[in-house]
Amino acid sequence: VMVEEPNRLRIIPNKLRATDIETLPYPGFPTDMQAQFTALLALSEGNCVVSETVFENRLRHVAELNRMGADIRVKGNNAIIRGVPMLSGAPVVGTDLRASAALVVAGLGAEGITTIQGLRHLDRGYDDLEGKLRQLGARVERVPAQIEEEELPPTPTNAMTATP
């Protein structure tokens, strides 16, 4: 429910309802939003299917969402989602820009702490994401990564922690 007031938009949350999504070229549902919506639909009420029809191998984030308690099965280019009432914070790894953004969405909606490794993807696509999320009231911070050198170049800020 959205209530519009002068110079303000107030959003009153309701329970998310499951809905099927099929990615398509413009003007259809954008493939670039599929991962983020998959994360949202993991918390929806009911069952749904997300069909990725534009690119192959765009469902790699599902395994990480399942680590957080999502109930998603991949069959071909389809993600079959059974909504769960809550995700749990967990250490996860973003494999690309969209998958990493989906894990941020999931982490913000999870109970407990979610640590996302592989921030180079987010840094490439979003300017000061954690600062913008903090402005919205999210509790996020960059933390030193605890990973093998082969996985990522060593830097002091390769991980982000999100808590609801």
Residue frames as qw, qx, qy, qz and C-alpha x, y, z in Angstrom:
[[0.000, 0.891, 0.454, 0.000, 0.00, 0.00, 0.00],
 [0.416, 0.101, 0.008, 0.904, 1.38, 3.40, -0.96],
 [0.074, -0.875, -0.433, 0.204, 0.06, 6.65, 0.44],
 [0.453, 0.387, 0.120, 0.794, 1.07, 9.76, -1.45],
 [0.242, -0.858, -0.295, 0.342, 1.37, 13.02, 0.43],
 [0.311, 0.936, -0.114, 0.117, 2.89, 16.31, -0.67],
 [0.180, 0.766, -0.585, 0.196, 6.67, 15.82, -0.95],
 [0.351, -0.355, 0.822, -0.272, 6.44, 12.37, 0.61],
 [0.742, 0.064, -0.548, -0.381, 5.64, 8.79, -0.30],
 [0.465, -0.375, 0.684, -0.418, 4.77, 6.48, 2.57],
 [0.618, 0.145, -0.719, -0.284, 4.87, 2.75, 1.92],
 [0.658, -0.322, 0.489, -0.473, 3.02, 0.39, 4.24],
 [0.165, 0.320, -0.908, -0.213, 4.31, -3.16, 3.71],
 [0.878, -0.010, 0.117, -0.463, 2.07, -6.14, 3.08],
 [0.704, -0.198, 0.668, 0.140, 3.00, -9.79, 2.65],
 [0.190, 0.455, -0.619, -0.612, 4.48, -10.45, -0.80],
 [0.844, 0.239, 0.358, -0.319, 2.37, -12.66, -3.06],
 [0.522, -0.160, 0.713, 0.439, 3.96, -15.18, -5.38],
 [0.586, 0.708, 0.077, -0.387, 3.75, -14.37, -9.08],
 [0.822, 0.152, 0.383, 0.393, 5.27, -15.98, -12.15],
 [0.056, 0.855, -0.238, -0.457, 7.87, -13.97, -14.05],
 [0.820, 0.294, 0.345, 0.349, 9.25, -14.53, -17.53],
 [0.230, -0.625, 0.242, 0.705, 12.17, -12.43, -18.70],
 [0.605, 0.626, 0.446, 0.209, 11.81, -10.99, -22.17],
 [0.395, 0.149, 0.156, 0.893, 13.50, -8.39, -24.36],
 [0.101, 0.328, 0.223, -0.913, 12.21, -4.84, -24.01],
 [0.285, -0.529, 0.208, -0.772, 9.39, -3.99, -23.34],
 [0.811, -0.297, -0.491, -0.110, 9.05, -7.26, -21.38],
 [0.678, -0.731, 0.074, 0.027, 10.31, -8.00, -17.88],
 [0.303, 0.814, -0.487, 0.094, 14.05, -7.14, -17.84],
 [0.898, 0.021, -0.389, 0.205, 16.49, -9.99, -17.38],
 [0.325, 0.430, -0.440, 0.718, 18.68, -7.58, -15.41],
 [0.441, -0.411, 0.310, -0.736, 16.05, -7.55, -12.62],
 [0.823, -0.089, -0.505, -0.243, 15.45, -11.30, -12.54],
 [0.556, 0.055, -0.681, 0.474, 17.92, -12.11, -9.75],
 [0.082, -0.149, 0.412, -0.895, 16.64, -9.37, -7.44],
 [0.677, -0.127, -0.096, -0.718, 13.03, -10.41, -7.98],
 [0.756, -0.014, -0.655, 0.006, 13.95, -14.05, -7.39],
 [0.280, 0.072, -0.651, 0.702, 15.29, -12.97, -3.99],
 [0.381, -0.097, 0.203, -0.897, 12.07, -11.08, -3.23],
 [0.771, -0.044, -0.367, -0.518, 9.87, -13.95, -4.39],
 [0.499, 0.084, -0.812, 0.290, 11.76, -16.32, -2.07],
 [0.003, -0.105, -0.630, 0.770, 9.92, -14.49, 0.73],
 [0.457, -0.079, -0.270, -0.844, 6.54, -14.48, -1.00],
 [0.583, 0.031, 0.653, -0.483, 3.41, -16.29, 0.06],
 [0.843, 0.414, 0.190, -0.287, 2.82, -19.22, -2.30],
 [0.694, -0.093, 0.562, 0.440, 4.60, -20.86, -5.21],
 [0.438, 0.838, -0.031, -0.323, 5.81, -19.34, -8.46],
 [0.821, 0.129, 0.320, 0.454, 8.18, -19.82, -11.39],
 [0.031, 0.851, -0.238, -0.467, 10.80, -17.41, -12.67],
 [0.836, 0.339, 0.347, 0.254, 11.67, -18.23, -16.29],
 [0.188, -0.704, 0.349, 0.589, 14.90, -16.78, -17.68],
 [0.757, 0.507, 0.409, 0.057, 14.37, -16.72, -21.46],
 [0.296, 0.937, -0.176, -0.056, 17.01, -14.19, -22.49],
 [0.206, 0.681, -0.688, 0.140, 20.33, -15.59, -21.20],
 [0.880, -0.125, -0.458, 0.037, 21.58, -18.97, -20.02],
 [0.649, -0.082, -0.480, 0.584, 23.27, -19.53, -16.65],
 [0.081, -0.521, 0.086, -0.845, 21.52, -16.57, -15.02],
 [0.741, -0.536, -0.194, -0.356, 20.32, -18.57, -12.01],
 [0.630, 0.204, -0.589, 0.464, 23.65, -19.12, -10.23],
 [0.150, -0.408, 0.391, -0.811, 22.47, -16.98, -7.31],
 [0.785, -0.312, -0.270, -0.463, 19.81, -19.55, -6.41],
 [0.774, -0.056, -0.550, 0.307, 22.29, -21.82, -4.59],
 [0.233, 0.172, -0.425, 0.858, 23.32, -18.89, -2.39],
 [0.497, -0.319, -0.019, -0.807, 19.69, -17.96, -1.69],
 [0.852, -0.216, -0.444, -0.174, 19.04, -21.56, -0.69],
 [0.543, 0.081, -0.571, 0.610, 21.95, -21.31, 1.77],
 [0.116, -0.185, 0.294, -0.930, 19.93, -18.56, 3.42],
 [0.303, 0.219, 0.801, -0.468, 16.86, -20.79, 3.73],
 [0.530, 0.345, -0.210, -0.745, 15.10, -20.12, 0.43],
 [0.645, 0.116, 0.753, -0.054, 13.24, -23.05, -1.14],
 [0.492, 0.694, -0.217, -0.479, 14.11, -22.74, -4.82],
 [0.752, -0.011, 0.617, 0.233, 14.69, -25.53, -7.32],
 [0.208, 0.621, -0.417, -0.630, 16.33, -24.90, -10.69],
 [0.704, 0.250, 0.658, 0.098, 15.12, -26.86, -13.70],
 [0.530, 0.534, 0.372, 0.544, 16.74, -25.70, -16.93],
 [0.185, 0.291, -0.022, 0.938, 16.27, -21.94, -17.14],
 [0.491, -0.621, -0.322, -0.520, 13.43, -21.95, -14.61],
 [0.088, 0.182, -0.713, 0.671, 13.54, -21.28, -10.89],
 [0.538, -0.497, -0.600, -0.322, 10.65, -22.97, -9.10],
 [0.045, 0.324, -0.483, 0.812, 10.11, -21.00, -5.89],
 [0.521, -0.584, -0.621, -0.050, 8.19, -22.07, -2.80],
 [0.057, -0.741, 0.161, -0.649, 7.98, -18.97, -0.65],
 [0.592, -0.233, -0.630, 0.446, 9.29, -19.13, 2.89],
 [0.288, -0.902, -0.321, -0.027, 8.33, -16.86, 5.80],
 [0.278, -0.913, 0.269, 0.127, 11.92, -15.85, 6.60],
 [0.755, 0.472, -0.342, 0.301, 15.47, -16.11, 5.30],
 [0.722, -0.642, 0.017, 0.258, 18.41, -16.56, 7.66],
 [0.095, 0.906, -0.400, -0.099, 21.63, -14.62, 7.49],
 [0.935, -0.050, 0.260, 0.238, 24.53, -16.63, 6.08],
 [0.222, -0.592, 0.481, 0.607, 27.92, -16.16, 4.41],
 [0.725, 0.554, 0.411, -0.003, 27.31, -16.01, 0.64],
 [0.389, -0.310, 0.450, 0.742, 29.31, -15.22, -2.50],
 [0.496, 0.736, 0.141, -0.439, 28.14, -12.99, -5.33],
 [0.705, 0.043, 0.559, 0.435, 29.18, -14.38, -8.71],
 [0.289, 0.395, 0.410, 0.770, 28.19, -11.38, -10.84],
 [0.071, -0.167, 0.103, -0.978, 26.60, -7.95, -10.56],
 [0.595, -0.294, -0.297, -0.686, 22.97, -9.04, -10.58],
 [0.757, -0.241, -0.599, 0.099, 23.51, -12.05, -8.32],
 [0.380, -0.012, -0.467, 0.799, 25.38, -9.86, -5.84],
 [0.280, -0.217, 0.011, -0.935, 22.54, -7.31, -5.83],
 [0.727, -0.293, -0.479, -0.396, 20.06, -10.14, -5.23],
 [0.663, -0.177, -0.603, 0.407, 22.09, -11.31, -2.23],
 [0.070, 0.105, -0.297, 0.947, 22.03, -7.78, -0.82],
 [0.552, -0.268, -0.229, -0.756, 18.23, -7.75, -1.18],
 [0.790, -0.240, -0.561, -0.062, 18.04, -11.17, 0.50],
 [0.499, -0.012, -0.540, 0.678, 20.42, -10.12, 3.27],
 [0.151, -0.204, 0.159, -0.954, 18.37, -7.04, 4.05],
 [0.709, -0.235, -0.212, -0.630, 15.27, -9.22, 4.37],
 [0.727, -0.013, -0.673, 0.135, 16.95, -11.98, 6.38],
 [0.643, -0.748, 0.036, -0.163, 17.01, -12.55, 10.10],
 [0.808, -0.388, 0.207, 0.391, 20.57, -12.39, 11.37],
 [0.089, -0.767, 0.387, 0.504, 23.81, -11.33, 9.72],
 [0.845, 0.464, 0.229, 0.133, 24.52, -11.95, 6.04],
 [0.299, -0.674, 0.424, 0.526, 28.09, -11.55, 4.82],
 [0.759, 0.629, 0.164, -0.036, 28.43, -11.16, 1.05],
 [0.517, -0.451, 0.460, 0.564, 31.81, -11.81, -0.54],
 [0.472, 0.296, 0.599, 0.576, 32.79, -10.62, -4.00],
 [0.061, 0.811, 0.320, -0.486, 31.98, -6.93, -3.78],
 [0.220, -0.290, 0.475, 0.801, 33.97, -6.11, -6.89],
 [0.097, 0.440, 0.780, 0.434, 30.80, -6.87, -8.85],
 [0.124, -0.841, -0.502, 0.161, 28.69, -4.45, -6.80],
 [0.292, -0.653, 0.093, 0.693, 31.38, -1.79, -6.90],
 [0.249, 0.011, 0.634, 0.732, 31.44, -2.02, -10.69],
 [0.044, -0.508, -0.719, -0.473, 27.70, -1.49, -11.00],
 [0.337, -0.846, -0.395, -0.123, 26.67, 0.65, -8.03],
 [0.276, 0.523, -0.307, 0.746, 28.30, 3.79, -6.66],
 [0.086, -0.247, 0.591, -0.763, 28.46, 3.79, -2.83],
 [0.565, -0.313, -0.657, -0.389, 25.71, 1.18, -2.48],
 [0.504, -0.359, -0.679, 0.395, 26.24, 0.69, 1.24],
 [0.083, -0.121, -0.216, 0.965, 26.08, 4.46, 1.84],
 [0.407, -0.144, -0.363, -0.826, 22.80, 4.72, -0.03],
 [0.608, -0.322, -0.717, -0.113, 21.38, 1.72, 1.83],
 [0.363, -0.255, -0.562, 0.699, 22.41, 3.26, 5.15],
 [0.144, -0.022, -0.017, -0.989, 20.55, 6.46, 4.16],
 [0.593, -0.231, -0.499, -0.588, 17.44, 4.28, 3.82],
 [0.661, -0.503, 0.296, -0.473, 17.96, 2.85, 7.30],
 [0.952, 0.095, -0.289, 0.039, 19.78, -0.39, 6.46],
 [0.535, -0.728, 0.424, 0.067, 22.55, -1.61, 8.71],
 [0.902, 0.369, -0.005, 0.224, 25.39, -2.46, 6.31],
 [0.256, -0.861, 0.396, 0.188, 29.14, -2.19, 6.61],
 [0.716, 0.530, -0.451, 0.059, 32.23, -3.27, 4.72],
 [0.734, -0.571, 0.366, -0.031, 34.33, -5.81, 6.54],
 [0.025, 0.581, -0.777, -0.242, 37.64, -7.53, 5.75],
 [0.875, 0.165, -0.280, -0.360, 37.07, -10.68, 3.72],
 [0.535, -0.422, 0.728, -0.071, 38.08, -14.11, 5.02],
 [0.874, 0.434, 0.072, -0.205, 38.71, -15.95, 1.74],
 [0.806, -0.087, 0.374, 0.451, 41.31, -17.84, -0.21],
 [0.111, -0.591, 0.303, 0.739, 43.65, -15.72, -2.34],
 [0.202, 0.076, 0.807, 0.549, 42.68, -17.62, -5.50],
 [0.134, 0.666, 0.732, -0.051, 39.05, -16.53, -5.17],
 [0.106, 0.966, 0.212, 0.106, 39.49, -12.75, -5.11],
 [0.465, 0.506, -0.278, 0.671, 42.33, -10.27, -5.25],
 [0.485, -0.462, -0.549, 0.501, 43.26, -9.39, -1.66],
 [0.004, -0.536, -0.022, -0.844, 41.82, -6.05, -0.56],
 [0.020, -0.017, -0.707, 0.707, 40.62, -4.88, 2.84],
 [0.457, 0.250, 0.319, -0.792, 37.01, -4.43, 1.68],
 [0.250, 0.088, -0.826, -0.498, 35.86, -7.47, -0.26],
 [0.228, -0.396, -0.889, 0.032, 32.86, -8.27, 1.93],
 [0.297, -0.353, 0.004, -0.887, 29.70, -6.51, 3.05],
 [0.108, -0.246, -0.897, 0.352, 27.66, -7.40, 6.10],
 [0.355, -0.329, -0.273, -0.831, 23.94, -6.70, 6.07],
 [0.084, -0.262, -0.865, 0.420, 21.60, -6.96, 9.03],
 [0.113, -0.649, -0.610, -0.440, 17.91, -6.14, 9.02]]
